[in-house]
Amino acid sequence: MSFEYIAIVLGVILVSMTLHEVMHGFMAYWLGDDTAKHQGRLTLNPIKHIDPFLTILLPLLLAISGGPIFGGAKPVPFNPTRLRYEEWGVALVALAGPLTNLVLAFLFFGAAALIGGVIGGVLLLAVQVNLGFFAFNMLPLPPLDGSRVLYALAPDFVRRGMEEIEKFGIFVVFAMLLLFNAVLVGYMLGVIGFFIEVFEVIFRV
């Protein structure tokens, strides 16, 4: 595992997760809540968004181990009572982050198909990282983004249970990594493989 590879992975992670979090904030702002703006989170400065474990340590450990790379960042604050569309507004804020990673993966794949060579290889690594972030954050488990979408659809008793789970935050992620690692890896590889096949069809490679 070369220093250059680790440096590239870290650079891709910082860019991808910064855009992920900024889009959460911009979506909330567009829907009527300026909390993220007032707290300085509508910025492309990655330092404002880094979570030491989810943004740096976890993805790098996964990269070194050769597994699918995923992680998160410091959540962008927002006030759900100020958003338009109530629970659906919250769901839109949540979706803005993972969908940003999906769009980035699509653009990086297209660029890699056109450029090829060493740069193309770096871009394909960026595709893998962004698809990993998309797949991981779309899991419908608090505190991940996918849970916000499930919350908008779920009956009240499910919502109450999700609220209790969310109180434990990062510990839920730890437990998932420790107890369901094989299932999680299988899910991640399946989602990443599916979208790469879709991209290959679109770009005819």
For each residue, the residues with C-beta under 8 A, 3 or more apart:
1: 5 6 63 64
2: 5 6
3: 6 7
4: 7 8
5: 1 2 8 9 63
6: 1 2 3 9 10 60 63 64
7: 3 4 10 11
8: 4 5 11 12 122 125
9: 5 6 12 13 59 60 63 69 125 129
10: 6 7 13 14 56 60
11: 7 8 14 15
12: 8 9 15 16 125 126 129 130
13: 9 10 16 17 55 56 59 60 69 71 129
14: 10 11 17 18 46 50 55
15: 11 12 18 19 46
16: 12 13 19 20 101 104 126 129 130 133
17: 13 14 20 21 46 49 50 55 71 72 73 133
18: 14 15 21 22 44 45 46 49 73
19: 15 16 22 23 44 100 101 104
20: 16 17 23 24 73 97 98 100 101 133 137
21: 17 18 24 25 41 49 73 74 75 76 97
22: 18 19 25 26 41 42 43 44 49 76
23: 19 20 26 27 96 97 99 100
24: 20 21 27 28 36 75 76 78 93 94 96 97
25: 21 22 28 29 36 37 41 42 76 78
26: 22 23 29 30 42 96
27: 23 24 30 31 92 93 95 96
28: 24 25 31 33 35 36 76 78 83 93
29: 25 26 32 33 34 36 37 42
30: 26 27
31: 27 28 83 84 85 89 92 93
32: 29 82 83 84 89
33: 28 29 36 78 79 80 82 83
34: 29 37 38
35: 28 38 39 77 78 79 82
36: 24 25 28 29 33 39 41 42 76 77 78
37: 25 29 34 40 41 42
38: 34 35
39: 35 36 77
40: 37 43 48
41: 21 22 25 36 37 48 49 76 77
42: 22 25 26 29 36 37
43: 22 40 48
44: 18 19 22
45: 18 48 49
46: 14 15 17 18 49 50
47: 50
48: 40 41 43 45 74
49: 17 18 21 22 41 45 46 55 73 74 76
50: 14 17 46 47 55 56 73 74
51: 54 55 56 72 73 74
52: 55 56 57
53: 56 57 58 170
54: 51 57 58 59 71 72 73 170 173
55: 13 14 17 49 50 51 52 58 59 71 72 73 74
56: 10 13 50 51 52 53 59 60
57: 52 53 54 60 61
58: 53 54 55 61 62 70 71 177
59: 9 13 54 55 56 62 63 69 70 71 129
60: 6 9 10 13 56 57 63 64
61: 57 58 64 65
62: 58 59 65 67 68 69 70 71
63: 1 5 6 9 59 60 66 69
64: 1 6 60 61
65: 61 62
66: 63
67: 62 185 188
68: 62 128 132 135 185 188 189 192
69: 9 13 59 62 63 128 129 132 133
70: 58 59 62 132 133 135 136 137 188
71: 13 17 54 55 58 59 62 132 133 136
72: 17 51 54 55 133 136 137 144 173
73: 17 18 20 21 49 50 51 54 55
74: 21 48 49 50 51 55
75: 21 24 143
76: 21 22 24 25 28 36 41 49
77: 35 36 39 41
78: 24 25 28 33 35 36 82 83 93
79: 33 35 82 83
80: 33 83 86 89 90
81:
82: 32 33 35 78 79
83: 28 31 32 33 78 79 80 86 89 90 93
84: 31 32 89
85: 31 88 89 92
86: 80 83 89 90
87: 90 91 151 152
88: 85 91 92 152
89: 31 32 80 83 84 85 86 92 93
90: 80 83 86 87 93 94 148 151 152
91: 87 88 94 95 148 149 151 152
92: 27 31 85 88 89 95 96
93: 24 27 28 31 78 83 89 90 96 148
94: 24 90 91 97 98 145 146 147 148 149
95: 27 91 92 98 99 145 148 149
96: 23 24 26 27 92 93 99 100
97: 20 21 23 24 94 100 101 137 145
98: 20 94 95 101 102 133 134 137 138 145 146
99: 23 95 96 102 103 134
100: 19 20 23 96 97 103 104
101: 16 19 20 97 98 104 105 130 131 133 134 137
102: 98 99 105 106 130 131 134 195
103: 99 100 106 107
104: 16 19 100 101 107 108 126 130
105: 101 102 108 109 126 127 130 131 134 195 199
106: 102 103 109 110 199 202
107: 103 104 110 111
108: 104 105 111 112 123 124 126 127 130
109: 105 106 112 113 123 124 127 196 199 203
110: 106 107 113 114 199 203
111: 107 108 114 115 120 123
112: 108 109 115 116 119 120 121 123 124 127
113: 109 110 116 120 203 205
114: 110 111
115: 111 112 119 120 123
116: 112 113 119 120
117: 120 121
118: 121 122
119: 112 115 116 122 123
120: 111 112 113 115 116 117 123 124
121: 112 117 118 124 125
122: 8 118 119 125 126
123: 108 109 111 112 115 119 120 126 127
124: 108 109 112 120 121 127 128
125: 8 9 12 121 122 128 129
126: 12 16 104 105 108 122 123 129 130
127: 105 108 109 112 123 124 130 131 196 199
128: 68 69 124 125 131 132 192
129: 9 12 13 16 59 69 125 126 132 133
130: 12 16 101 102 104 105 108 126 127 133 134
131: 101 102 105 127 128 134 135 191 192 195 196
132: 68 69 70 71 128 129 135 136 188 192
133: 16 17 20 69 70 71 72 98 101 129 130 136 137
134: 98 99 101 102 105 130 131 137 138 191 195
135: 68 70 131 132 138 139 187 188 191 192
136: 70 71 72 132 133 139 144 188
137: 20 70 72 97 98 101 133 134 144 145 146
138: 98 134 135 144 145 146 149 191
139: 135 136 144 146 147 187
140: 144 146 147 149 150
141: 144 146 147 165 172 176
142: 147 162 163 165 166 172
143: 75 147 166 169 170 172 173
144: 72 136 137 138 139 140 141 147 173
145: 94 95 97 98 137 138 148 149
146: 94 98 137 138 139 140 141 149 150
147: 94 139 140 141 142 143 144 150 151 162 166
148: 90 91 93 94 95 145 151 152
149: 91 94 95 138 140 145 146 152 153
150: 140 146 147 153 154 158 162
151: 87 90 91 147 148 154 159 162
152: 87 88 90 91 148 149
153: 149 150
154: 150 151 158 159 162
155: 158 159
156: 159 160
157: 160 161
158: 150 154 155 161 162
159: 151 154 155 156 162 163
160: 156 157 163 164
161: 157 158 164 165
162: 142 147 150 151 154 158 159 165 166
163: 142 159 160 166 167
164: 160 161 167
165: 141 142 161 162 168 172
166: 142 143 147 162 163 169 172
167: 163 164
168: 165 171 172
169: 143 166 172 173
170: 53 54 143 173 174
171: 168 174 175
172: 141 142 143 165 166 168 169 175 176
173: 54 72 143 144 169 170 176 177
174: 170 171 177 178
175: 171 172 178 179
176: 141 172 173 179 180 184
177: 58 173 174 180 181 184
178: 174 175 181
179: 175 176
180: 176 177 183 184
181: 177 178 184 185
182: 185 186
183: 180 186 187
184: 176 177 180 181 187 188
185: 67 68 181 182 188 189
186: 182 183 189 190
187: 135 139 183 184 190 191
188: 67 68 70 132 135 136 184 185 191 192
189: 68 185 186 192 193
190: 186 187 193 194
191: 131 134 135 138 187 188 194 195
192: 68 128 131 132 135 188 189 195 196
193: 189 190 196 197
194: 190 191 197 198
195: 102 105 131 134 191 192 198 199
196: 109 127 131 192 193 199 200
197: 193 194 200 201
198: 194 195 201 202
199: 105 106 109 110 127 195 196 202 203
200: 196 197 203 204 205
201: 197 198 204
202: 106 198 199
203: 109 110 113 199 200
204: 200 201
205: 113 200
